[in-house]
């Protein structure tokens, strides 16, 4: 390494890291982050490496890095590398022991780099007219959850858009421990935003996670846009965003557990749809090869090919663009989408911080069921609504990258029913304490009378069947999940 770019004040969102890598043509980037987990000295901390395209390093790269670490024979020191002024933009040169090439550090304004990219993608004038234009103030709420996004939120909404009268912001001071909270933008951990939207007079709300790559979108009255629906609605309306008017739209991508809502859009628009394992790194090759333009995960991650990371602010600005061009109501945009494509009802049950072997034993049992095919063609009755489900397929999801041929296996147990409904079971979590079991439930409806019904009520038969098949209560000892999305 002969040069480091460091963001002013050492604060940089993950999308901004990807932006900077691509803008400056660096060989990669190192991200020190707690992601969307609880931060602080006694909680989570991780080191992540992004490659030259701006995306997370694939396994081939991380395996190579690990192999190199086993061959290290010495460490070179830079004794004068102390007390760097991280608040002032500029370059600093240092000498490293035993090396003739100088080592350079440059402090950059990563907020400005990222903001300029957003201004090249979206029509800020049109968004400004939505927020504070002649039709009156369009009040919105943005919550940065005390993570890295505060400076980006203030710069974009209060300075660039000059919409301080319409945009209420909360928790925009980045804190090392996120104020003691869990900076995960979902209905449980970002409940402050939910309450603000339910009881306040806001038309739109967004929350971002600790490192700025995840987002939650809400409409007036707390109308919740599931990440799966958010991806599908944005995919169906990319034509109103200037970036895609200029570059066109390729295919769409989603992680395997994400609902099939975007699949309906791909089918109608005659675009390719790629289903990949969980992990943004699997989208990188697809974007580099111009196979997809937008992608997303049910875990509140949405992004496009402007960078190689999911991007919370991009998603919020994309939604505001839709509101400025299509309808000033989030709920009306969703209802119109469902009337066109039908609705995929989706929920996720997270059982977090499970100690001991129980999570692994549960998954092992499901894997054995896959191998034996004992449940295929079996019909189950559920106690809710006299619903019956017949299993068409049960497998352990695997993926072969269409670009480089790399193969990834054991990515989650899928149970697919004859009506297209799905149950997915995965071990998950980037937290440091215990393991997590995730149950994903996805069911498609094309009956308009069901579109406005509560997802939990609609999915109760499938959820009960999933709990029964996996014996979740028996393995975890828990009557209910930690988080329901």
C-alpha positions as CSV (number, residue, x, y, z in Angstrom):
1,X,0.0,0.0,0.0
2,X,1.5,3.3,-1.0
3,X,-1.5,5.6,-0.5
4,X,-4.6,5.8,1.7
5,X,-7.7,7.9,1.2
6,X,-9.4,8.7,4.5
7,X,-12.7,10.5,4.9
8,X,-12.7,13.7,6.9
9,X,-13.3,13.0,10.5
10,X,-12.9,9.3,9.7
11,X,-16.7,9.0,9.0
12,X,-17.7,7.4,5.8
13,X,-20.8,5.4,4.8
14,X,-20.4,2.1,3.1
15,X,-22.1,3.4,-0.2
16,X,-19.6,6.3,0.0
17,X,-16.7,3.9,0.3
18,X,-17.9,2.2,-2.9
19,X,-18.3,5.6,-4.6
20,X,-14.8,6.8,-3.7
21,X,-13.2,3.5,-4.8
22,X,-14.8,3.9,-8.2
23,X,-14.2,7.6,-8.5
24,X,-10.5,7.6,-7.5
25,X,-9.7,4.3,-9.2
26,X,-8.2,2.7,-6.0
27,X,-7.2,-0.9,-5.7
28,X,-9.8,-1.4,-3.0
29,X,-11.0,-0.2,0.4
30,X,-11.0,-1.2,4.0
31,X,-14.2,-0.6,6.0
32,X,-14.2,-0.7,9.8
33,X,-17.8,-1.2,10.7
34,X,-20.4,-2.7,13.1
35,X,-22.8,-2.7,10.1
36,X,-26.4,-2.7,11.4
37,X,-25.5,-4.4,14.7
38,X,-25.1,-2.8,18.2
39,X,-21.8,-0.9,18.4
40,X,-19.4,0.1,21.1
41,X,-16.4,-1.4,22.9
42,X,-18.3,-4.4,24.2
43,X,-20.4,-5.0,21.0
44,X,-19.8,-5.6,17.3
45,X,-16.9,-4.5,15.2
46,X,-15.8,-5.8,11.8
47,X,-13.2,-5.4,9.1
48,X,-14.4,-5.6,5.6
49,X,-12.5,-5.4,2.3
50,X,-14.0,-4.0,-0.9
51,X,-12.3,-4.6,-4.3
52,X,-11.5,-2.3,-7.2
53,X,-15.1,-2.3,-8.6
54,X,-16.3,-0.9,-5.2
55,X,-18.0,-4.1,-4.1
56,X,-17.5,-6.6,-1.3
57,X,-14.6,-9.0,-1.9
58,X,-15.8,-12.4,-3.2
59,X,-14.6,-15.5,-1.6
60,X,-11.9,-16.1,-4.1
61,X,-10.3,-12.8,-3.0
62,X,-10.7,-13.3,0.7
63,X,-9.4,-16.8,0.5
64,X,-6.3,-15.5,-1.4
65,X,-5.8,-12.7,1.2
66,X,-5.9,-15.3,4.0
67,X,-3.4,-17.5,2.2
68,X,-1.1,-14.5,1.9
69,X,-1.3,-13.8,5.6
70,X,0.2,-17.2,6.3
71,X,3.2,-16.2,4.2
72,X,4.1,-12.9,6.0
73,X,7.6,-12.8,7.4
74,X,7.9,-9.2,8.6
75,X,6.0,-6.0,9.3
76,X,7.3,-2.6,8.2
77,X,6.7,0.4,10.5
78,X,6.0,4.1,10.0
79,X,7.2,5.7,13.2
80,X,6.1,9.2,12.3
81,X,2.5,8.2,11.5
82,X,1.0,9.8,14.6
83,X,-1.6,12.5,15.3
84,X,-3.0,12.8,11.8
85,X,-5.3,15.8,11.4
86,X,-8.5,14.1,10.2
87,X,-10.5,17.3,10.2
88,X,-8.5,19.2,7.5
89,X,-8.5,18.2,3.8
90,X,-5.1,17.7,2.4
91,X,-2.2,15.3,1.7
92,X,0.5,14.0,4.1
93,X,3.7,12.1,3.1
94,X,5.5,9.7,5.4
95,X,8.6,7.4,5.2
96,X,8.3,3.7,5.9
97,X,11.2,1.8,7.4
98,X,13.0,-0.3,4.7
99,X,11.1,1.2,1.8
100,X,12.2,3.9,-0.6
101,X,8.8,4.8,-1.9
102,X,7.0,7.4,0.3
103,X,3.7,6.6,1.9
104,X,0.9,9.1,1.3
105,X,-2.3,9.8,3.2
106,X,-5.0,12.1,1.7
107,X,-7.9,13.4,3.8
108,X,-10.9,13.7,1.4
109,X,-14.5,15.0,1.6
110,X,-16.3,11.8,1.1
111,X,-19.7,13.4,1.7
112,X,-19.1,15.8,-1.2
113,X,-18.0,12.9,-3.5
114,X,-21.1,11.0,-2.7
115,X,-23.4,14.0,-3.0
116,X,-22.1,14.8,-6.4
117,X,-22.8,11.2,-7.5
118,X,-26.4,11.5,-6.2
119,X,-26.9,14.8,-8.1
120,X,-25.7,13.1,-11.3
121,X,-28.4,10.3,-10.8
122,X,-31.4,12.3,-9.6
123,X,-33.2,15.5,-10.5
124,X,-32.6,17.5,-7.3
125,X,-34.7,20.4,-8.6
126,X,-37.7,18.1,-9.1
127,X,-37.3,16.6,-5.6
128,X,-37.0,20.1,-4.1
129,X,-40.2,21.2,-5.8
130,X,-41.9,18.1,-4.3
131,X,-40.7,19.1,-0.8
132,X,-41.2,22.8,-0.8
133,X,-42.7,23.7,-4.2
134,X,-45.8,25.6,-5.2
135,X,-48.1,22.7,-4.2
136,X,-47.2,23.4,-0.6
137,X,-44.9,21.7,1.9
138,X,-44.4,18.0,1.6
139,X,-43.3,17.0,5.2
140,X,-41.0,14.1,5.6
141,X,-39.0,12.5,8.4
142,X,-35.5,11.1,8.1
143,X,-33.9,9.1,11.0
144,X,-30.1,8.3,10.8
145,X,-30.3,6.1,13.9
146,X,-27.1,7.8,15.3
147,X,-25.1,6.0,12.6
148,X,-22.8,7.3,9.9
149,X,-25.5,8.8,7.7
150,X,-26.1,12.0,9.7
151,X,-23.6,14.2,7.7
152,X,-25.0,12.9,4.4
153,X,-28.6,13.5,5.5
154,X,-28.0,17.1,6.6
155,X,-25.9,17.9,3.5
156,X,-28.5,16.5,1.0
157,X,-31.8,17.5,2.6
158,X,-31.0,20.7,4.3
159,X,-28.2,22.1,2.1
160,X,-28.5,20.7,-1.4
161,X,-32.3,20.5,-1.5
162,X,-32.7,23.5,0.8
163,X,-35.7,21.9,2.3
164,X,-35.1,22.4,6.0
165,X,-38.8,23.5,6.4
166,X,-40.1,20.2,5.0
167,X,-37.5,17.7,6.2
168,X,-37.4,16.8,9.9
169,X,-34.2,14.9,10.8
170,X,-33.4,12.8,13.9
171,X,-30.3,11.2,15.3
172,X,-28.0,12.8,12.8
173,X,-25.0,12.9,15.1
174,X,-22.8,9.8,14.5
175,X,-22.2,8.1,17.9
176,X,-19.7,5.3,18.5
177,X,-22.3,3.1,20.2
178,X,-25.2,4.4,18.2
179,X,-26.6,6.0,21.3
180,X,-26.9,2.5,22.9
181,X,-29.4,1.4,20.3
182,X,-29.4,-1.2,17.6
183,X,-29.1,0.7,14.3
184,X,-31.1,-1.7,12.2
185,X,-33.9,0.0,10.1
186,X,-36.8,-2.4,10.7
187,X,-40.1,-2.2,12.5
188,X,-38.6,-3.3,15.8
189,X,-35.3,-1.4,16.1
190,X,-36.4,1.7,14.2
191,X,-39.7,2.0,16.1
192,X,-39.1,5.7,16.8
193,X,-39.6,6.3,13.1
194,X,-42.7,4.1,13.0
195,X,-44.3,6.1,15.9
196,X,-43.3,9.4,14.3
197,X,-45.0,8.4,11.1
198,X,-48.1,7.0,12.8
199,X,-48.7,10.1,15.0
200,X,-47.0,12.8,13.1
201,X,-48.1,14.7,9.9
202,X,-45.4,13.2,7.6
203,X,-46.0,12.0,4.1
204,X,-42.8,10.0,3.8
205,X,-40.2,8.5,6.2
206,X,-36.9,6.8,5.9
207,X,-34.4,5.3,8.3
208,X,-30.8,4.2,7.6
209,X,-28.6,1.7,9.4
210,X,-25.3,2.2,11.1
211,X,-23.1,2.2,8.0
212,X,-25.7,3.7,5.6
213,X,-26.4,0.8,3.2
214,X,-29.8,-0.4,4.5
215,X,-33.1,1.5,4.5
216,X,-36.6,1.4,5.7
217,X,-39.4,3.3,3.8
218,X,-42.7,4.3,5.4
219,X,-45.6,6.3,4.1
220,X,-48.2,8.5,5.8
221,X,-49.7,7.0,8.9
222,X,-46.9,4.5,9.2
223,X,-47.7,2.6,5.9
224,X,-44.9,0.1,5.8
225,X,-43.2,-0.7,2.4
226,X,-41.6,-4.1,2.7
227,X,-38.1,-4.2,1.2
228,X,-39.4,-6.8,-1.3
229,X,-42.1,-4.4,-2.5
230,X,-39.7,-1.5,-2.5
231,X,-37.4,-3.3,-4.9
232,X,-40.3,-4.3,-7.1
233,X,-41.9,-0.8,-7.2
234,X,-38.5,0.9,-8.0
235,X,-37.7,-1.7,-10.7
236,X,-41.1,-1.0,-12.3
237,X,-40.5,2.7,-12.3
238,X,-36.8,3.2,-13.1
239,X,-37.8,5.1,-16.2
240,X,-38.6,8.2,-14.1
241,X,-35.0,8.5,-12.7
242,X,-32.6,10.5,-15.0
243,X,-29.7,8.0,-14.5
244,X,-31.7,5.2,-16.1
245,X,-33.2,7.5,-18.8
246,X,-29.6,8.0,-19.9
247,X,-28.1,4.5,-19.3
248,X,-31.1,2.3,-19.9
249,X,-32.3,-0.6,-17.8
250,X,-30.8,-4.1,-17.9
251,X,-32.1,-7.0,-15.7
252,X,-33.1,-7.2,-12.1
253,X,-31.5,-9.2,-9.2
254,X,-32.7,-10.4,-5.8
255,X,-31.4,-12.6,-3.1
256,X,-33.0,-16.0,-2.8
257,X,-35.0,-15.3,0.4
258,X,-36.4,-12.1,-1.1
259,X,-40.0,-12.4,-2.3
260,X,-40.9,-12.9,-5.9
261,X,-42.5,-9.5,-6.3
262,X,-39.7,-8.2,-8.6
263,X,-40.0,-11.5,-10.6
264,X,-43.5,-10.3,-11.7
265,X,-42.0,-7.0,-12.9
266,X,-39.2,-8.8,-14.8
267,X,-41.8,-11.0,-16.5
268,X,-44.0,-8.1,-17.6
269,X,-41.1,-5.9,-18.7
270,X,-39.4,-8.8,-20.4
271,X,-36.2,-8.4,-18.4
272,X,-33.9,-11.0,-17.0
273,X,-34.2,-11.9,-13.3
274,X,-31.2,-13.3,-11.4
275,X,-31.7,-15.1,-8.0
276,X,-28.5,-15.2,-6.0
277,X,-27.5,-16.2,-2.4
278,X,-27.7,-13.7,0.4
279,X,-24.8,-11.3,0.2
280,X,-24.3,-8.2,-1.9
281,X,-21.0,-9.6,-3.3
282,X,-23.1,-11.9,-5.5
283,X,-24.5,-9.0,-7.4
284,X,-21.1,-7.5,-8.4
285,X,-20.3,-9.7,-11.4
286,X,-23.9,-9.3,-12.7
287,X,-23.6,-5.5,-12.5
288,X,-20.1,-5.4,-14.0
289,X,-21.3,-7.5,-16.9
290,X,-24.4,-5.2,-17.4
291,X,-26.8,-8.1,-16.7
292,X,-28.7,-6.2,-13.9
293,X,-29.4,-2.5,-13.2
294,X,-31.1,-2.8,-9.8
295,X,-31.0,-5.4,-7.1
296,X,-32.1,-5.9,-3.5
297,X,-32.4,-8.1,-0.5
298,X,-35.3,-8.6,1.9
299,X,-33.0,-7.5,4.7
300,X,-33.6,-3.8,3.9
301,X,-30.9,-3.5,1.2
302,X,-31.6,-1.8,-2.1
303,X,-29.2,-0.5,-4.7
304,X,-28.3,-0.1,-8.4
305,X,-25.3,-0.3,-10.7
306,X,-24.2,3.3,-9.8
307,X,-22.0,1.7,-7.2
308,X,-21.4,-1.9,-6.0
309,X,-23.0,-1.7,-2.6
310,X,-26.5,-1.4,-1.4
311,X,-27.3,2.2,-0.8
312,X,-29.9,3.6,1.7
313,X,-29.8,7.2,0.6
314,X,-30.1,6.2,-3.0
315,X,-33.3,4.2,-2.2
316,X,-34.8,7.2,-0.3
317,X,-34.0,9.6,-3.2
318,X,-35.4,7.1,-5.7
319,X,-38.7,6.9,-3.7
320,X,-38.9,10.7,-3.5
321,X,-38.4,10.8,-7.3
322,X,-41.4,8.4,-7.7
323,X,-43.4,10.6,-5.4
324,X,-42.5,13.7,-7.5
325,X,-43.3,12.0,-10.8
326,X,-46.1,9.5,-10.2
327,X,-48.2,10.2,-7.0
328,X,-47.6,12.1,-3.8
329,X,-48.8,9.1,-1.8
330,X,-46.6,6.1,-0.9
331,X,-49.7,4.0,-0.3
332,X,-51.3,4.9,-3.6
333,X,-48.1,4.0,-5.5
334,X,-48.1,0.6,-3.8
335,X,-51.8,-0.1,-4.4
336,X,-51.4,0.8,-8.1
337,X,-48.4,-1.6,-8.3
338,X,-50.4,-4.4,-6.7
339,X,-53.3,-3.8,-9.1
340,X,-50.9,-4.3,-12.0
341,X,-48.7,-7.1,-10.8
342,X,-50.5,-8.8,-7.9
343,X,-49.1,-8.9,-4.4
344,X,-46.5,-11.1,-2.8
345,X,-47.2,-11.3,0.9
346,X,-43.9,-11.7,2.8
347,X,-42.7,-11.9,6.3
348,X,-39.5,-12.9,8.1
349,X,-39.1,-14.4,11.6
350,X,-35.7,-13.9,13.2
351,X,-34.7,-16.0,16.2
352,X,-31.5,-14.2,17.3
353,X,-28.6,-14.9,19.7
354,X,-29.3,-18.6,20.1
355,X,-26.5,-20.3,22.1
356,X,-25.4,-23.8,21.8
357,X,-25.9,-26.4,19.0
358,X,-29.7,-26.0,18.6
359,X,-29.6,-23.9,15.4
360,X,-27.2,-26.2,13.7
361,X,-29.2,-29.3,14.8
362,X,-32.3,-27.8,13.4
363,X,-30.7,-27.1,10.0
364,X,-29.1,-30.5,9.9
365,X,-32.5,-32.1,10.3
366,X,-33.9,-30.0,7.5
367,X,-30.9,-30.9,5.3
368,X,-31.7,-34.6,5.9
369,X,-35.3,-34.1,4.9
370,X,-34.0,-32.5,1.6
371,X,-31.8,-35.5,0.9
372,X,-34.6,-38.0,1.6
373,X,-37.3,-36.1,-0.3
374,X,-39.6,-37.4,2.4
375,X,-41.9,-34.3,2.3
376,X,-42.1,-33.9,-1.5
377,X,-45.7,-34.4,-2.8
378,X,-47.0,-34.4,0.8
379,X,-50.1,-32.3,1.6
380,X,-50.4,-30.4,4.8
381,X,-53.6,-29.0,6.4
382,X,-53.3,-25.9,8.5
383,X,-55.7,-24.8,11.3
384,X,-56.2,-21.4,9.7
385,X,-58.7,-20.8,7.0
386,X,-58.8,-24.5,6.0
387,X,-55.7,-23.9,3.9
388,X,-53.9,-26.9,2.3
389,X,-50.4,-26.8,0.9
390,X,-48.6,-29.5,-1.1
391,X,-44.8,-29.5,-1.3
392,X,-43.5,-29.5,-4.9
393,X,-39.8,-29.1,-4.1
394,X,-37.5,-29.1,-1.1
395,X,-33.8,-28.4,-1.6
396,X,-30.7,-26.7,-0.3
397,X,-30.2,-23.6,-2.5
398,X,-27.0,-23.4,-4.6
399,X,-25.9,-20.9,-7.2
400,X,-23.5,-20.9,-10.1
401,X,-22.3,-17.4,-11.2
402,X,-23.2,-16.9,-14.9
403,X,-20.1,-14.7,-15.4
404,X,-17.2,-16.6,-13.8
405,X,-18.8,-20.0,-13.2
406,X,-18.0,-19.9,-9.4
407,X,-20.2,-22.3,-7.4
408,X,-21.8,-21.6,-4.0
409,X,-23.8,-24.2,-2.1
410,X,-25.7,-24.7,1.1
411,X,-27.3,-21.3,1.0
412,X,-30.6,-22.1,2.7
413,X,-33.3,-24.7,2.8
414,X,-36.2,-24.0,0.3
415,X,-39.6,-25.5,0.5
416,X,-41.6,-24.6,-2.6
417,X,-45.3,-25.5,-2.8
418,X,-47.5,-26.3,-5.8
419,X,-49.1,-22.8,-5.6
420,X,-45.7,-21.1,-5.7
421,X,-45.6,-20.2,-2.0
422,X,-42.2,-20.6,-0.3
423,X,-40.7,-21.3,3.1
424,X,-37.0,-20.6,3.5
425,X,-34.8,-21.5,6.5
426,X,-31.3,-20.1,6.9
427,X,-28.7,-19.6,9.6
428,X,-27.9,-16.0,9.5
429,X,-26.6,-12.9,11.3
430,X,-23.4,-10.8,11.4
431,X,-23.7,-10.4,15.1
432,X,-21.0,-11.6,17.6
433,X,-23.3,-13.4,20.0
434,X,-24.8,-16.7,19.3
435,X,-26.4,-17.9,16.0
436,X,-29.6,-16.8,14.4
437,X,-32.3,-18.8,12.6
438,X,-34.3,-17.0,10.0
439,X,-37.7,-18.2,8.6
440,X,-38.9,-16.5,5.4
441,X,-42.4,-16.8,4.2
442,X,-43.5,-15.7,0.7
443,X,-46.9,-16.2,-0.9
444,X,-48.4,-14.6,-4.1
445,X,-52.0,-13.4,-4.5
446,X,-53.7,-12.1,-7.6
447,X,-57.1,-11.5,-6.0
448,X,-57.6,-7.7,-5.6
449,X,-59.8,-8.2,-2.5
450,X,-56.7,-9.5,-0.6
451,X,-54.2,-6.7,-1.5
452,X,-54.9,-4.5,1.5
453,X,-55.1,-7.2,4.0
454,X,-52.6,-7.6,6.8
455,X,-49.6,-9.7,5.8
456,X,-49.3,-11.5,9.1
457,X,-53.0,-12.5,8.9
458,X,-52.6,-13.7,5.3
459,X,-49.5,-15.7,6.0
460,X,-50.6,-17.2,9.3
461,X,-51.3,-20.6,7.7
462,X,-47.9,-20.8,6.0
463,X,-46.1,-19.5,9.1
464,X,-47.7,-22.1,11.3
465,X,-46.7,-24.8,8.8
466,X,-43.1,-23.5,8.7
467,X,-42.9,-23.6,12.5
468,X,-44.4,-27.1,12.5
469,X,-42.0,-28.5,9.9
470,X,-38.9,-27.0,11.4
471,X,-39.9,-27.6,15.0
472,X,-38.6,-24.1,15.8
473,X,-40.2,-24.0,19.3
474,X,-38.8,-27.4,20.2
475,X,-35.2,-26.6,19.0
476,X,-35.0,-23.0,20.3
477,X,-37.2,-23.1,23.4
478,X,-38.8,-19.9,22.3
479,X,-42.5,-19.2,21.9
480,X,-41.9,-16.2,19.5
481,X,-39.2,-14.8,17.4
482,X,-36.9,-11.9,18.4
483,X,-38.0,-9.8,15.4
484,X,-40.9,-10.1,12.9
485,X,-40.6,-8.1,9.7
